[in-house]
Amino acid sequence: MVANPSLLKDYSRGVYSSLNFGKTLDDTQYKGSFWIDNNSRTEPTANGQYSTVNGDLLMIKQLNEQNELTMGIGARYTRLKIPTAKANYYTGMQPYQRLAYERVQREQIYNVFSQLETQLTDKLTSSLGVKVEHFTRNDTTELQPQLRLHYKVTDDHQLWTGIGRAVVTPSAVDSTTDMFVLGNAIASIPNCDLSQHPSCVGMYPAMNYTAGNKDMDNESVVTWDAGYRGKITDTFSLDATVFYSEYDNLRMIDDGRWICTYGYCEDGTKLPGGTAIFRNSYSDNLTAQSYGAELALFWQPTEAINFNTSYSFIDTQSECDSRYRTCDTYLNGGYKALYDHQPNHYGSIQMMWTLNPQWQIDWWLKHKGSVSSSLEYYRTPAITTLDLRVAWRQKHSWPLVELVVDGLGSSTYEDMPNKAPLEETVFMRLSWTTL
């Protein structure tokens, strides 16, 4: 099947509001947060309206000199309004589009969590926590524990390590929506006369249809990490971290099959123009392992200027069930190869400069290493971009006005091969904080 390139416009808008509050009674702190978000997009793979209401309550209690207990509850309500597929969805479609059979989708997420921090010795502290979360989208409940140890060598030098499990929130993208991509299929011409068509090969309109799958397990990761934090001088400090992660139930696409050929479908439907349809669906048969290290430096040469610098090395290798052809190469889907061919090197330098009480200037230089591969699809050059932020606020009670430029001076580039092109983006942001 051959996909047809296209140029599409995207328009998005949104509004966001949040409220944070807290109170301390005796030896107990109470904190809460509430936020609401509403936005919409016109881009065909994300076309729709999205509304979210989220609330969290937290209690932090000092049990005794050695133990501090944190407990909390949270809830999130999400409403999605997504275009639906019509009976004749193959006519009047965008070149690619995500559709749903249930136009309005609602889901709730509930969680409870607890953490006990214990001062084991003068230098050693432990933190044991657990979070239980329930997702109504697929009616699942997940346990997410973590254990951390912190050792204070001196006041300026500290070591830490930990292990924990985290779960990705189930998504409508791979569970309750379907993706349609229009293109062409190259196939032999039935009952072909070689005298009329020397090659006996024709091109027919085609659609690649990827169906959502409600029966997948939730994506999860178990990560072990360890690190060092040191204050070298009053103006210079560093953090070093190493980690290893195991990912389970990562999303991929199964092998699929042709459900319509030459306009004739399995269910007896006949499509115009000899249209062909290839159907596949999402699967959770992919796993991955990654390891790496990060070094971060903080330097404050003057009271008005801060520098944050970081370098990361990450290597990822994935595995999936060998019965799927899509585990092999991009020619057969390439989901394993998509994880295996990721950049290994990342670096950034960020400067934050407070000119005076009213003005701030920040810039952020980011670099991502290249990817080498025998397959052209995965080869990508190194990318370096510069982001700029200029902020102004006359006084604390006034709103903060920000001018943000992402990819300053950048020509159009692709973050990954064959992905949507990125370019310089300029926008204004207005925020108002009241206490």
N, C-alpha and C positions, 0 to 999 in steps of 0.2 A: 504494500500500500504506500502511496506517495502523498504526503501532506502538502497542502497549498499554503505558501507564505501569505501573510496578510498584515495590514496596518490598522490597528484599532485604537480608538480614543478611550480614555478613562476619566471619569469625573467622580470625585469623592467629597463628602462633607460629613461633619460630625460635631457633636457638642459633648462636653465632659464636665462633671462637677463632683467634688469630693468634700467630705466633712470628717475631721479628726477631732477627737475629744479625749480628755483624761482627767482623773481625779485620784488623789491619794488620801486614804483613811487609815490612820494608825500605821501599821507595817504592811499595808496592802495597797498596790496600785491597780487602778482600773483604767483600761484604755479601750477605745472603740474607733472604728472607721466605717464610713458609709460612702459609697460612690455610685454614680449612675452615668451611663454612657450610651449615646445613640449615634449611629453613623450609617452611611449608605455608600454604595459604589455602583458604577455602571460597567466596569470591566467584566466581560462575559463569563470568566471563570469564578468571579466573586460577586456577581450582580445580585443585589438584594439590600434589605434593610436589617440592621442588627441593633438590638437593644439589650442592655445588661444592667442589672441592679445587684449590688454586692454589699454585704455587711459582715463585720467581724467584731467580736467582743473578746477582751483579753483580761485576765486577772493574774497579777504577779505578787506572790506572798512570800515574805521572809519567814520560813518556819522556825529557824534558829540560826546560830552563827555560821553553821556549816552548810545549811540547805536552803535553797530558794526554789519555790514551785511556781511554774507557769501553767495556766490552764486557759483554754479558749474554745469558742465555737464560731462557726462561720456558715454563711449560706449565700448562694448565688442563683439568680434567676435570669435566664437568657431566652429571648424571643427572636427567632429568625423568620424573615419573610423572603422567600426565594421564588423565582419564576418556576412555573410548573411545565412539565412536558405535555404537549397536546397529542391527540391521536395521530395527526399528520405532522409530527415534529420534524420530519426530514425535509419539509418545504419551508422556505423563508427563514432558515436558520443562519446564525452567525457562523463564520468559519470554524470557530470552536466555542463551546458554551457549556456551562454547568447548570443542570436542571434538577428539579425535585418533583416527586409525585405527591408530596404533601406540602402545600404552599406555605403554611404557617407551622413552624416547629417550635415547641417550647421544651425547655429542660431545666432541671434544678440540680444543684450540687450542694451537699451538706457535709460538713466536716466537724470533728471534735479533735482536739490535740492537747497534749500535756508534755511538759518537760521538767525534769528535776536536775538542777545544777548543784553539785556537791563539792565542797572544799575538802579533798581527801587529806592533803598535807598543806604545809605553808606554801609549797610550790606547785602542787599537782591538783588540778580541778577536772572533774568529770561532768559530762552532760548527757543524760539519757532521755530520749524523747520518742514519742509515737504519735502518728496522725492517722485517724480513720476517716476515710472519705467515701461518700456514696454518690454515684452518678445515675440519674434517672434516664439518661439517653439510652444506655444499654443495661440498666438495672444491675449494676455491679458495685461491689464494696471492696475497697482496697486498703491494705495495711501498709503504712510507710514508717518504719522505725529508723532511728539513727542513734549512734553512740559516738561521742567525741571526748578526747583527752587533751588537756592543755597543760604544758609544763613551763614554768617561769624560771629560766636559768638565772637571769638577773632581771632587774627592772627594765633593762634595755634590750634584752635578748630572750625570745620565747620560741618554744617548739610546740607543735600541735599535730594531731592525727585524728582520723575519723572514718567511719563507714556508715552508709545510709542507703535507703531505697526511695526512689521517687517514681511517680506514675504520671503519664501524659493524659490530660483530660480528653475523653472521647470527642471526636470531631464529626460534624455533619459532612465534611468534605469527603471522607472515605466510608461513611456508614449509611447516610440517608440522602445522598445526592448522586447523580450520574453525570459523567463527562462525555460530551460528544465532540468529535473532531472530524470535519469534512475533508475529503481528499479524493484520490483516484486509485482504483485497483487495476493492475496490469494483468490480464488473463488471456488465455487462448480463446479464439472466436469459435463458438459452436458451429459444427457443420461447415467449416471454413473451406472455401474454394481457393486452392493455392494459386490458381491463375489470376484470381482477383486480388488476393492479399498474400503476397510472397512470404510474409512472416507469420501470418495467421495469428497475430497477437493484437489485441485491442485494449483501449483504456476505458474503464467504466467508472461512473460516479460511485464513491464509496464513503462509508462512515465507520470510524472507530468508536465503539461505544464501551465505556468503562463503567460498570455498575458498582454502586456502593454495596457494602457487606456489613450487615448488623451483627453478625455472629463472630466477630473477631475479639480476641482478648486485648486488654489494654496494653499499650506500649509502656515498658518500664525499664529502669536502669538501676543497677547497684554499683556504687562508686566508693572506692577507698582512696583517700588522699592523705598527704602528710606535708608539713611545711615548716618554714623558719621565718620569723619576723624579727628584724633587728633595727635598732636606732643607732646609726653609726655616729652621727653628730646631731646637734640641735636642728639642723636644716636638711639633713640627708638620712633617708631610711630605705630599707629594701625588704621585699617579700619574695620567697622562693617556694614553689609548690611542685610536687609530683603527684600524679594520679593514675588510676587504672579503673576502667568502667566496663561493665557487662550489660549489653542492651538485649532485651527480649521482645518478641512480638512486633518487630518493626514492619512497616507497611511495604508491600510490594504488589505486583500484579501477576495473576496467574497466567497460564499459557493462552487461554481463550480459544475461540473457534469461530468459523464463519457461520452465521445463522441465516444469512441471505446471500445467494449467489445468482448472478444474472437476473436479479429482480424477483426471484422466487425464494420465499422464506419458509422456515421450518413449520410455522403455525398456519401455513396456507395463504398468507398475505402475498400480494403481488405488488411490487414497487415499480414506479415509472423509470424509464431509461436504463433498465438493467442494473439498478443500484445494488451494490453489495454492502453488507454490514458485518463487521467483525466485533464480536462481543467478548469482553473479559471482565474480571472483577478484582477488587482488592483482596489481598490475602495477608495474614500475619505470620508467615513462615520464614521471616528473615531475622537473623540475630547478628550482633556485631560486638567487637571488642575494640577499645581504644585506650591508648596510654599516651602520656605526654608530661610536659613540664612547663612551668611559667616563671619568669623572673620579672618583677615589677619594682621600679625605682621611683622614689619621691624626693624632689629637691625644691627647696624654697630659697632662692638666692636673695630675695628681698621680701619684705612684708606684703608687697603688692603682687608678687609674681610667684606662681607655683608651676612646677613641671611634673607630669606623670608620664613615665615611660614604661613600656612593657614589651616583652618578647615571649611568644608561645611556640612550642613544638607539639604537634598532635599527629599521631598515626592511627589509622582506623582500618580494620580488616573485618569483613563480614562473611557470613555463611548462611546457606539456605538449603532447603530440601532438594536433593539432586534430581527428583522427578520433574522439576520445573525447568523447562528450557530457558525461562527468563532469569535463571541464576547464572547463565554462562557469560554472554557478551551483550553489548548493546544491540547487536543484530537480532537478538532474541528477547529484547526487553531491557536487559542490563541493570536490574536493580541491585544486584550484588556489586557490579562494577561501579555503580554510581557512588557507593559508600567507599569502595577501595580507592577510587581516584579523587581524593580530596587534597587540597593544599596542606602541606606539612608545616609551613612557616607563616607566622603572623607577627606583625610588629606595629607599634603605634607610639607617637609622642603627642602629648596634649599640654598646651599652655593655657593657664587661666590668669588673666591680668586685670586687676582692679585699678582702673585709672584714678578714680575718685569715688566718693560715696554714691554718685549717680550713674557712672558709666563702667561697664565691664566689656572686655574683649577676650574671647576664647578662640583658639584654633586647635584642630585635631588632625594630625597627619597619620594616615593608616596605610599599611602595606600588607598585601596578601601574596604569598609565593605562587609560582607557576606550578602546573601539573604536567608531567611527562607521561606519555602513553603511546603504545603502538597503534591504538585506535584514534583516529583523528577527532572523533566526537568528544573525547575526554581531554584532549590537549588544550590548555588554556594558558595565556601569558600571565606574568605577574601584574598585579594591579596596585597602583598607588593613588590615593585620593586625599584631598584636603577639605575639611569642613570648617566653616567659620560661623561664629555667633557674636553678635553685637547686642548688648542689653542696656536699657536705660530705665531708671526709676527715680523720680524727683525726690521722693521720700517714702518711708516705709508704708504709709497709708495709701500711697498711690499705686495704680496697677503697674506691673512690670511689662515693658514693651521689648520684644526681641525680634531681631532680624537674623534669620538662619539661612545659610547657604550650604547645601550638601553637594560635594563634588565640585568645589570652586574651580572654574576654568577647565573642567574635564570635558573632553569630547565624548560622544556616545560610546559606551562600552558594554560588554556583557559580563555579568558577574560569574556566570558559568556558560559553557558552550550551548548555543541554541536556546538560551533563555531570553526573556524579554529584555530589550536594550535599556540601559540606565543612562542618565544624563544629569547635567547640573540642575539642581532644584533650589528655588528660592521661595521662602515663605515668611510671613509675619506671624508672630504669636503674642497674644495678650492674656496675661494671667493676673489674678487679684487674690491676695492672701489676707485673710483677717483672723485675728487671734482674740 
